[in-house]
Amino acid sequence: MSFSLELDEDQKDLREWVHGFAVDVVRPAAAEWDEREETPWPVIQEAAKIGLYGFESLAELFGDPTGLSLQIANEELFWGDAGIGMSLFGTSLAVAGIFSSGTPDQLAEWVPQCFGDESEPQLAAFCVSEPQAGSDVSAMRTRARYDEAKDEWVLSGQKAWITNGGIANIHVVVASVDAGLGSRGQAAFIVPPGTPGLEGSRKIKKLGLRASHTADVFLDDVRVPGSCLLGGKERLDRRLAGAREGRTSKGQAAMATFEVSRPTVGAQALGIARAAYEYALEYAGEREAFGRPIIDNQSIAFTLADLRTEIEAVRLLIWQAAWMARNEKSFTAGQGSMSKLRAGELAVSATEKAIQVLGGAGYSREHPVERMYRDSKIYTIFEGTSEIQRLVIARAISGRHIR
């Protein structure tokens, strides 16, 4: 039986295609949209026109049996710019939420509406975090009440720090159906376009990812049809009954989505780290001090050597976790969390070291490593902080409920 880590031709073509878009479209626009702190609709539309942003392209990425295509695309796009990358791939988290909980009919109905079309692209939002429930999803206060007479669910609460919140066409909202069951009493719901009672706050001003829209979402007795409960009521009732009887469960609506998405988030962070490393490497070969390029100094050369080594190692960790997730292999040692943890912390250290290599120039906005540094920090915070990832890994390897 042969074994190879070489990408196949389709994967190589994908990498080249997305990289070309990052070079030709994303990077030239990155500084402008970071400065404007606005959603880069022209870039999104350009991505939709070439087929990079849309239901069909995401389905092809998800359909790769190796699990690598989605990671390859994210790494290349976020190599271009993380803010614009998140404005394009933020929708995919909501789509992952629909995939992880929805029925085939729900996928067919709602996923295309997450993207819109070439002439009028749309966005989607995955709404989990709350002011008092970030990493601790069991503390969620948003409630879902079933109105049996009308076959409607009534959603009430507040979601915080939501990518595309309020401007999305489709909102996927995780809410508590039975608060007494904690996270096991939660379910995910589709809020269709134009549903009364859902409003977004003004866009939050952020340290990084400024081109990506982030806002709070308020749900004031938002009524959605019974068919908007992802997975359906019969499945939910069975799951709640099992939880009340103490039976084990495969997972909750929010955590199931995060588990699938962690390698992808890691690939995004890897793209930032690689971009910073490559910029610092080129700069070090051109910048002269004391009569020679600064890369001729061991302190600089060794820093770059360490970064390249880390980048290669983290990519393999991401690919392993992505393959395991796609092929339904259990993360027996928390491999999904490992990939996100190492990639996020590498993004922060790589961008910081890139600034150090550039010296004072790196601290200015004349060079993109300053923006990359700001963009990187969120990767140790969202989608589960570094501390939460370590907790997941520790529980997996010890078999104990470490707190």
C-alpha positions in Angstrom: 0.0 0.0 0.0 1.5 3.3 -1.1 1.5 6.4 1.1 2.1 10.0 0.1 1.7 13.5 1.6 1.9 15.1 -1.9 -1.2 17.0 -2.8 -3.2 15.7 -5.8 -3.6 17.8 -9.0 -7.0 19.2 -7.9 -5.6 20.4 -4.6 -2.6 21.9 -6.3 -4.9 23.7 -8.7 -7.0 25.0 -5.9 -4.0 26.3 -4.0 -2.8 28.1 -7.1 -6.3 29.5 -7.8 -6.9 30.9 -4.4 -3.3 32.2 -4.0 -3.8 34.0 -7.3 -7.0 35.7 -6.0 -5.1 36.6 -2.8 -2.3 38.2 -4.8 -4.4 40.0 -7.4 -7.5 41.0 -5.5 -7.1 40.7 -1.7 -3.7 42.1 -1.0 -4.1 45.3 -3.1 -7.3 46.0 -1.2 -6.2 44.9 2.3 -4.9 48.2 3.7 -7.8 50.2 2.4 -10.5 48.1 4.0 -8.6 47.7 7.2 -8.4 51.5 7.4 -12.1 51.9 6.5 -13.3 49.2 8.9 -16.1 48.3 6.5 -17.3 45.1 4.9 -15.4 44.8 1.6 -18.5 44.1 -0.6 -16.6 44.7 -3.9 -14.1 42.0 -3.0 -16.9 39.6 -1.9 -18.7 40.2 -5.2 -15.5 39.6 -7.1 -15.0 36.3 -5.3 -18.6 35.4 -6.1 -18.1 36.1 -9.8 -15.2 33.7 -10.1 -16.9 31.1 -8.0 -14.7 31.3 -4.9 -17.6 32.6 -2.7 -20.7 30.5 -3.0 -22.5 27.3 -2.2 -21.0 25.2 -5.0 -17.4 26.1 -4.1 -17.8 25.4 -0.4 -19.5 22.1 -1.2 -16.5 21.1 -3.3 -14.2 22.1 -0.4 -16.2 20.1 2.1 -16.5 17.2 -0.3 -12.8 16.5 -0.5 -12.5 13.1 1.2 -9.0 14.0 2.5 -10.4 17.1 4.4 -7.5 19.2 3.1 -9.1 21.4 0.4 -10.9 23.6 2.9 -7.7 24.1 4.9 -5.7 24.9 1.7 -8.1 27.5 0.6 -8.2 29.2 4.0 -4.5 29.3 4.4 -4.0 30.9 1.0 -6.9 33.4 1.4 -5.8 34.5 4.9 -2.2 34.7 3.6 -3.6 37.5 1.5 -5.4 39.3 4.4 -7.2 38.0 7.5 -9.8 40.8 7.6 -11.0 40.2 4.1 -10.5 36.5 4.5 -12.9 36.5 7.4 -15.4 38.6 5.5 -15.5 35.8 2.9 -15.2 32.7 5.1 -17.2 34.0 8.1 -20.3 32.6 6.4 -18.8 29.1 6.4 -19.1 28.8 10.2 -22.9 29.3 9.9 -22.9 26.8 7.0 -21.0 24.4 9.2 -23.6 24.8 11.9 -26.3 23.9 9.4 -24.3 20.9 8.2 -23.6 19.6 11.7 -27.3 19.8 12.9 -29.6 20.1 9.9 -31.5 17.6 7.8 -30.8 17.2 4.0 -33.9 19.3 3.2 -32.7 22.0 5.5 -29.3 22.1 3.9 -30.8 22.4 0.5 -33.1 25.2 1.5 -30.9 27.4 3.7 -27.3 27.0 2.6 -27.7 28.6 -0.8 -29.4 31.6 0.9 -26.3 32.0 3.1 -24.4 33.1 0.0 -26.9 34.7 -2.3 -25.7 34.9 -5.9 -23.2 36.6 -8.1 -25.3 39.7 -8.7 -26.2 40.0 -5.0 -23.9 38.1 -2.7 -25.1 37.6 0.9 -23.6 36.7 4.2 -24.5 34.4 7.1 -23.8 34.5 10.8 -23.4 31.8 13.5 -24.7 33.2 16.8 -23.4 31.4 19.9 -21.4 33.7 22.2 -23.1 36.0 24.7 -22.0 38.7 27.1 -22.0 36.2 30.0 -21.4 33.0 27.9 -18.2 33.0 25.8 -16.2 29.9 26.3 -18.8 28.7 28.9 -21.6 27.9 26.5 -23.5 26.1 29.3 -24.2 29.6 30.7 -26.2 30.6 27.7 -29.2 32.8 28.5 -30.8 33.0 25.0 -34.0 31.0 25.3 -36.1 29.1 22.7 -39.8 28.4 23.6 -42.0 26.3 21.5 -45.5 27.7 20.6 -47.3 24.4 19.8 -50.5 26.1 18.7 -48.7 27.9 15.9 -45.9 25.5 15.4 -43.4 28.3 16.0 -40.3 28.8 18.1 -39.9 32.0 20.0 -36.3 33.1 20.5 -35.3 35.8 23.1 -31.8 36.9 24.2 -28.6 38.6 23.2 -25.6 37.3 21.2 -22.2 39.0 21.4 -19.2 39.4 19.1 -21.0 37.8 16.1 -19.3 37.8 12.8 -21.7 39.3 10.2 -24.2 39.8 13.0 -27.2 41.9 12.0 -26.0 42.3 8.3 -26.3 38.6 7.5 -29.1 37.2 5.3 -29.3 34.0 7.4 -28.6 33.9 11.2 -28.0 30.5 12.8 -28.9 30.9 16.4 -28.0 28.5 19.2 -30.5 28.8 22.1 -31.4 26.9 25.3 -34.6 24.9 25.1 -34.2 23.3 28.6 -31.9 25.5 30.7 -31.7 22.8 33.4 -29.7 20.5 31.1 -27.0 23.1 30.5 -25.3 22.8 27.1 -27.2 19.5 26.5 -30.4 21.4 26.5 -29.5 23.6 23.5 -30.5 23.6 19.9 -29.8 25.5 16.7 -32.3 27.5 14.8 -32.4 29.3 11.4 -33.7 32.9 11.5 -34.7 33.6 7.9 -34.1 36.9 6.1 -36.2 39.9 7.3 -37.6 38.1 10.4 -39.1 40.7 12.8 -37.4 41.1 16.2 -33.8 40.4 15.2 -31.5 43.5 15.2 -27.8 44.0 15.2 -25.9 46.6 17.1 -23.5 49.1 15.5 -20.3 47.4 14.2 -17.8 46.8 17.0 -14.4 48.6 16.6 -11.7 46.0 16.9 -7.9 45.7 17.2 -7.7 43.5 14.1 -9.9 41.8 11.4 -11.3 45.3 10.8 -12.7 44.5 7.4 -14.9 41.8 9.0 -18.2 42.9 10.5 -18.6 42.0 14.2 -21.7 43.1 16.2 -24.0 42.1 18.9 -27.4 40.5 17.9 -30.6 41.1 19.8 -33.5 38.7 19.7 -36.8 40.2 20.9 -39.4 37.4 20.8 -38.2 36.4 17.3 -40.7 33.9 15.9 -39.6 31.3 13.4 -41.5 28.4 11.9 -41.1 25.0 13.5 -39.2 23.8 10.4 -36.4 26.3 11.3 -35.3 24.0 14.2 -32.2 22.4 12.7 -32.6 18.6 12.8 -36.3 18.8 13.6 -38.4 18.6 16.7 -38.6 14.8 16.8 -34.8 14.5 17.0 -34.6 17.2 19.6 -37.2 15.6 21.8 -35.3 12.3 21.7 -32.0 14.0 22.6 -33.6 16.0 25.5 -35.3 12.9 26.8 -31.9 11.0 26.7 -30.2 13.9 28.5 -32.9 13.9 31.3 -32.3 10.2 31.7 -28.6 10.7 32.0 -27.7 9.0 28.7 -24.5 10.1 26.9 -24.7 12.3 23.9 -22.4 12.9 20.9 -22.4 16.6 21.5 -24.3 19.9 21.5 -25.2 22.2 18.7 -22.5 24.8 19.4 -19.6 22.4 20.3 -20.3 20.1 17.4 -19.8 23.0 15.0 -16.6 24.3 16.8 -15.1 20.8 16.8 -15.4 20.6 13.0 -14.2 24.1 12.4 -11.1 24.2 14.6 -8.6 22.9 12.0 -10.1 25.4 9.5 -9.6 28.2 12.0 -6.1 26.9 12.5 -5.5 27.1 8.8 -6.5 30.7 8.8 -4.0 31.5 11.6 -1.4 29.6 9.7 -1.9 31.8 6.7 -1.2 34.9 8.7 1.9 33.3 10.2 3.2 32.3 6.8 2.5 35.7 5.4 4.5 37.4 8.2 7.4 34.9 7.9 7.6 35.4 4.1 7.6 39.2 4.4 10.3 39.1 7.1 12.4 36.7 5.1 12.3 38.9 2.0 13.0 42.0 4.0 15.9 40.4 5.8 17.5 39.5 2.5 17.3 43.1 1.2 17.8 45.2 4.3 21.5 46.0 5.0 23.2 46.9 8.3 26.9 47.1 9.0 27.6 46.5 5.3 25.7 43.2 4.8 22.1 41.9 4.6 20.7 41.4 8.1 19.8 37.8 7.3 23.6 37.1 7.4 23.4 37.5 11.2 22.6 34.3 13.0 20.1 36.0 15.3 17.9 36.9 12.3 18.6 33.7 10.3 17.8 31.4 13.3 14.6 33.3 14.0 13.4 32.7 10.5 14.6 29.1 10.5 12.6 28.5 13.7 9.5 30.1 12.1 9.7 28.1 9.0 10.0 24.9 11.0 7.0 25.8 13.1 4.9 26.6 10.1 5.7 23.3 8.5 4.9 21.4 11.7 1.7 23.2 12.4 0.5 22.6 8.9 0.9 18.9 9.3 -1.0 19.0 12.6 -3.9 20.9 10.9 -4.0 18.5 8.0 -4.0 15.5 10.4 -6.9 17.0 12.4 -8.8 17.9 9.2 -8.4 14.4 7.8 -9.6 12.9 11.0 -12.7 15.2 11.2 -13.6 14.6 7.5 -13.3 10.8 8.0 -15.1 10.8 11.3 -12.1 9.7 13.3 -12.4 10.5 17.0 -10.1 13.2 18.4 -8.9 10.9 21.1 -6.1 13.3 22.1 -8.0 16.5 21.3 -6.3 16.8 17.9 -8.8 19.4 16.7 -8.0 21.6 19.6 -4.2 21.0 19.2 -4.3 22.3 15.7 -6.2 25.5 16.6 -4.1 26.0 19.7 -0.7 25.7 18.0 -1.7 27.7 14.9 -3.2 30.5 16.9 -0.2 30.9 19.1 2.1 30.6 16.1 0.3 33.4 14.4 0.9 35.7 17.3 4.6 34.8 17.8 5.3 34.8 14.0 3.9 38.3 13.5 5.6 39.6 16.6 8.9 38.2 15.4 8.4 39.6 11.9 8.0 43.1 13.4 11.2 42.5 15.4 13.1 41.5 12.2 11.9 44.7 10.5 12.7 46.8 13.6 11.2 50.3 13.6 9.9 49.8 10.0 7.8 46.9 11.2 6.1 49.1 13.8 4.8 51.5 11.1 1.8 51.0 8.8 4.1 51.3 5.8 4.6 47.5 6.1 1.8 44.9 6.4 3.3 43.0 9.4 1.8 45.7 11.7 -1.7 44.8 10.4 -0.9 41.0 10.5 0.2 41.4 14.2 -3.2 43.0 15.1 -5.1 40.4 13.1 -3.3 37.5 14.7 -4.3 38.0 18.4 -7.9 37.0 18.0 -6.8 33.5 17.1 -5.9 32.8 20.7 -9.3 34.1 21.8 -12.2 33.3 19.5 -13.5 29.8 18.6 -12.3 28.8 22.1 -9.4 30.5 23.8 -6.0 28.9 24.1 -6.8 28.0 27.7 -10.0 26.3 26.6 -8.1 24.3 23.9 -5.6 23.2 26.6 -8.5 22.1 28.8 -10.0 20.1 26.0 -6.7 18.4 25.2 -6.0 17.7 28.9 -9.4 16.1 29.4 -8.9 14.0 26.3 -5.5 12.6 27.3 -6.3 12.1 31.0 -9.9 10.9 30.8 -10.7 13.2 33.7 -12.9 16.2 34.0 -10.2 18.8 34.6 -11.4 22.3 35.5 
